[in-house]
């Protein structure tokens, strides 16, 4: 019985954390959106640059529902700060932008 309890204790100590840090999730969501913007940009990337400033998200059962504040820069001059909404998959690989 002691062996079983010891083994159970060791497994629970090294188990994966199912609730990651909110700041870590924000960083991953911002990174996923930035990757999506740079890959989907059909124009010259030397002219247009995007910087994801902030994200507000809701952790849904299927995906993350996110609203981003994105700064678009054209030729080194600040152009505009706008909002973009997207759905991001739980593994951060698929981004579906809604607006």
N, C-alpha and C positions, 0 to 999 in steps of 0.2 A: 504494500500500500504506500509506503514511503517513496518507493521508486516511481510509482505512478504519479504521486503528488509532485515530486521533484521534476519529473519530465513535463508535466502539465505547466508548472511554474516557469520552466525554461522556455517552453514554446510560447507562452503568453508574453514573456519579456521580449522575445525576438520577433513577434508577429508584426505584420505590416500595419502601419498606421492608416486606417481607412478614412480618417478625417485630416487631410493635409492642411497646413497653415493657410489662412485666407490670403496673406500677402504672397505666398508661393503660388497659389491658384491665380491671383491677379497677374503675376508676372508671366505665367504660362499662357494665359488668355491674351495678354497684350502681345506676347511674342508670336502666337499663332495668327493673330490678326495682322501684325506687321508682315509676316511671311506671306500671307494671303494677298495683301495689298501690293507687295513688291513682285510677286509672281503673276498677278492678274493685270498688272500695269502694261497695257499694250503700247504705250508711247515710250519715248526715250527716257531711260532711268537717270540719265545725267541732267535732265531738265526738271523732272518731277521727283520729289522726295516726300515720304510720309513719315510722320512720327506719332505713334500712339501715346497720348498723354495720360489718359485715365480710362478706367473701365468700371462699370457698375454691372453686376451679374446676378443671375438667379440660377441656383443649382437645381435643375429639373431632373426627373428620373432618367430621361433619355439623353439630354444634352444640357449645355449651358445657354441661357438666354442672356445676351450681353448688349450693352449700349456703350459705345466707345466715344471718347473725345479724341479726334484725330486732327493733327496739324499738317496741312499740305503746304509744301514749300516749292516754289517755282523759281529756278535760276538763283537760288540763294536768298530770295526775298520772301518774307512771311506773306503767304497768300491768304489763308483762312483757317479758322478753327471751327470744325463742324462735328456733327454727331453722325454716327453710323451704328446701325443695329444689325446683329448677326446671331446665328445659332452656331455653336461650336460643339463638336462631338466630345464625349467624355475622354477620349484618348488624344484630344487636341489636334487631330489630323485633318478633319473636315470642317471647313468654314462655309456657311451659307449666309450670304449677306442679304438682308431684307430691304434696307435703305441706307 
